[in-house]
Every structure is written in structure tokens, then in C-alpha cells.
Amino acid sequence: MALEADVSDAAAVTAAVSAATAALGPITVLFNHAGTIVIKPFLETTETEWDWLHAVNVKSMFLMTKAVLPGMIAAGGGSIVCTSSISAVAGTPMEVLYDTTKGAVHMFARAIAVEFRDRGIRCNAVCPGFIETPHGLREVRDLQALGVDVSEAAIAAAQGRIGRAEEVAEAALFLASNAASFVNGTHLFVDNGFTAI
Ligand SMILES: NC(=O)c1ccc[n+]([C@@H]2O[C@H](COP(=O)([O-])OP(=O)(O)OC[C@H]3O[C@@H](n4cnc5c(N)ncnc54)[C@H](O)[C@@H]3O)[C@@H](O)[C@H]2O)c1
């Protein structure tokens, strides 16, 4: 079943969560994954862009999680996975806004974990490096256009190669599943050592 919703819009989130719950029962796994990026010199970043990206990347997790949690708790528990990024801990020029949203996601996952642990809820963050998706490829192209070195050689030096979406999905599935039953409030980096150097 697929439902379309702008996850930064409270009414759309409520409608989607209600429709999913009505059709399938309480939601016990939530993957807060939707997100996008603005790549710009900090001094050219507008207030509108700031508010919009925080709405899509961060407020979306607040809205979705708030809508889903009561049913998840009533069902006896569940797992929430939030997509953070290496950008939560490693700054990139031209990405002050994006990096700030991912820093917020990083703490969102951790703080939800400690507040709801006693009610059977696990909440973790998966933190990808550079991944070959439309977003990742646009990021590389736009950074290069602004003079930031994200050439193939630079990416190879930082993380060996560009990652595949499936490699992030496997990590997210692990966090969502009972295989991660004692993993809570963690940040799982899927970056082939980018943040280990
Ligand atoms: N690709 C990378 O290198 C990379 C690295 C680290 C983190 N991430 C994160 O991974 C997540 C997915 O990124 P991706 O690379 O697959 O990007 P993508 O642009 O390829 O896909 C993003 C998806 O989010 C959806 N989306 C965007 N805004 C939305 C909204 N307001 N409501 C509902 N859906 C919305 C889009 O429709 C699209 O399906 C994002 O949170 C991104 O920040 C990506």
C-alpha cells in the first residue's frame, strides 16, 4: 500500500497515518527517511530556504513520529529509524543549512530513544556517507560547481567509493528489525570509514 504525503505538512501526515492505520492496523516500524538538500554559500542562504529545509528534514520527523507513536506504544512497542548523515558530524562547505538539519536529526533519534525506551520503543539513526542516489549525485555535481573537491579521487580517499542505496537499506532494516532488539539511541554510520579517519 502506498500513500502520498508531504511529510512537512501536519494535515497530510495525519491523513496518511490515519489511512495506513485504518487499513493495516497500528504502525510498529517507522522509517523517517524523506529529506533533501540545499547547497549554497552560507551568506547566500535565505531565511525561506532555512525554514523550508528544516521543515522537510527535521519537522517531518517530529510530525511523523508524533502521529505514529501513540499507536506504536498501544501496540506494545516498535522501532523508529531516522536517516541522519555523516553531515551530522562532519561539516562540508556550502552545506551549513543541510549539516544543521542532520545535526538535529542526530539528537532527535537519541532523545526519542531515552524518552520512550520504557514503553518498548527503540529509535536509532542511520547515517550514510556519499550514496549514489539522485540526491547524492546532485550534491556532488553542485558542490563541484562551487569549487568544493568531491571528485571521484576525493570520495575514494574519504570512503573508498560512492555507496549504494542498498547498503544503507540493509543497515536501516537491521535497526528496524528485532535483530537490533538491544540497540537504542545509536548512530549507525554507513560510510566505509568516512567518519573514522
Ligand atoms: N544520497 C546521499 O549521499 C545521502 C547521504 C546522507 C544522507 N542522505 C539522506 O537520505 C535520505 C534520502 O535521500 P536520497 O539520497 O534517497 O534522496 P533522493 O532525493 O534520491 O530521495 C529523497 C526522497 O524523499 C522524498 N521527499 C522529499 N521531500 C519530501 C516531502 N516533503 N514529503 C515526502 N517525501 C519527500 C522524495 O520524493 C524522494 O523520494 C535523505 O534524508 C537524505 O538527507 C542521503
PDBQT file of the ligand as one rigid body, heavy atoms in Angstrom, charges set to zero:
ROOT
HETATM    1  N1  LIG A 201      22.425  10.304  -1.061  1.00  0.00    +0.000 N 
HETATM    2  C1  LIG A 201      23.290  10.627  -0.109  1.00  0.00    +0.000 C 
HETATM    3  O1  LIG A 201      24.500  10.753  -0.370  1.00  0.00    +0.000 OA
HETATM    4  C2  LIG A 201      22.819  10.800   1.315  1.00  0.00    +0.000 A 
HETATM    5  C3  LIG A 201      23.785  10.860   2.313  1.00  0.00    +0.000 A 
HETATM    6  C4  LIG A 201      23.389  11.021   3.640  1.00  0.00    +0.000 A 
HETATM    7  C5  LIG A 201      22.040  11.123   3.942  1.00  0.00    +0.000 A 
HETATM    8  N2  LIG A 201      21.112  11.066   2.955  1.00  0.00    +0.000 N 
HETATM    9  C6  LIG A 201      19.703  11.184   3.353  1.00  0.00    +0.000 C 
HETATM   10  O2  LIG A 201      18.980  10.067   2.856  1.00  0.00    +0.000 OA
HETATM   11  C7  LIG A 201      17.607  10.434   2.709  1.00  0.00    +0.000 C 
HETATM   12  C8  LIG A 201      17.141  10.042   1.335  1.00  0.00    +0.000 C 
HETATM   13  O3  LIG A 201      17.993  10.674   0.410  1.00  0.00    +0.000 OA
HETATM   14  P1  LIG A 201      18.199  10.142  -1.082  1.00  0.00    +0.000 P 
HETATM   15  O4  LIG A 201      19.641  10.250  -1.358  1.00  0.00    +0.000 OA
HETATM   16  O5  LIG A 201      17.497   8.866  -1.312  1.00  0.00    +0.000 OA
HETATM   17  O6  LIG A 201      17.472  11.365  -1.809  1.00  0.00    +0.000 OA
HETATM   18  P2  LIG A 201      16.528  11.405  -3.088  1.00  0.00    +0.000 P 
HETATM   19  O7  LIG A 201      16.378  12.858  -3.436  1.00  0.00    +0.000 OA
HETATM   20  O8  LIG A 201      17.070  10.495  -4.096  1.00  0.00    +0.000 OA
HETATM   21  O9  LIG A 201      15.162  10.860  -2.477  1.00  0.00    +0.000 OA
HETATM   22  C9  LIG A 201      14.513  11.595  -1.466  1.00  0.00    +0.000 C 
HETATM   23  C10 LIG A 201      13.093  11.108  -1.337  1.00  0.00    +0.000 C 
HETATM   24  O10 LIG A 201      12.442  11.914  -0.346  1.00  0.00    +0.000 OA
HETATM   25  C11 LIG A 201      11.180  12.301  -0.841  1.00  0.00    +0.000 C 
HETATM   26  N3  LIG A 201      10.782  13.582  -0.266  1.00  0.00    +0.000 N 
HETATM   27  C12 LIG A 201      11.467  14.755  -0.306  1.00  0.00    +0.000 A 
HETATM   28  N4  LIG A 201      10.763  15.720   0.306  1.00  0.00    +0.000 NA
HETATM   29  C13 LIG A 201       9.622  15.143   0.758  1.00  0.00    +0.000 A 
HETATM   30  C14 LIG A 201       8.486  15.626   1.465  1.00  0.00    +0.000 A 
HETATM   31  N5  LIG A 201       8.391  16.905   1.846  1.00  0.00    +0.000 N 
HETATM   32  N6  LIG A 201       7.491  14.755   1.746  1.00  0.00    +0.000 NA
HETATM   33  C15 LIG A 201       7.563  13.457   1.370  1.00  0.00    +0.000 A 
HETATM   34  N7  LIG A 201       8.615  12.938   0.701  1.00  0.00    +0.000 NA
HETATM   35  C16 LIG A 201       9.624  13.785   0.398  1.00  0.00    +0.000 A 
HETATM   36  C17 LIG A 201      11.371  12.413  -2.344  1.00  0.00    +0.000 C 
HETATM   37  O11 LIG A 201      10.123  12.292  -3.006  1.00  0.00    +0.000 OA
HETATM   38  C18 LIG A 201      12.298  11.236  -2.637  1.00  0.00    +0.000 C 
HETATM   39  O12 LIG A 201      11.557  10.043  -2.801  1.00  0.00    +0.000 OA
HETATM   40  C19 LIG A 201      17.543  11.934   3.000  1.00  0.00    +0.000 C 
HETATM   41  O13 LIG A 201      17.137  12.126   4.334  1.00  0.00    +0.000 OA
HETATM   42  C20 LIG A 201      18.979  12.394   2.807  1.00  0.00    +0.000 C 
HETATM   43  O14 LIG A 201      19.275  13.567   3.524  1.00  0.00    +0.000 OA
HETATM   44  C21 LIG A 201      21.469  10.908   1.648  1.00  0.00    +0.000 A 
ENDROOT
TORSDOF 0
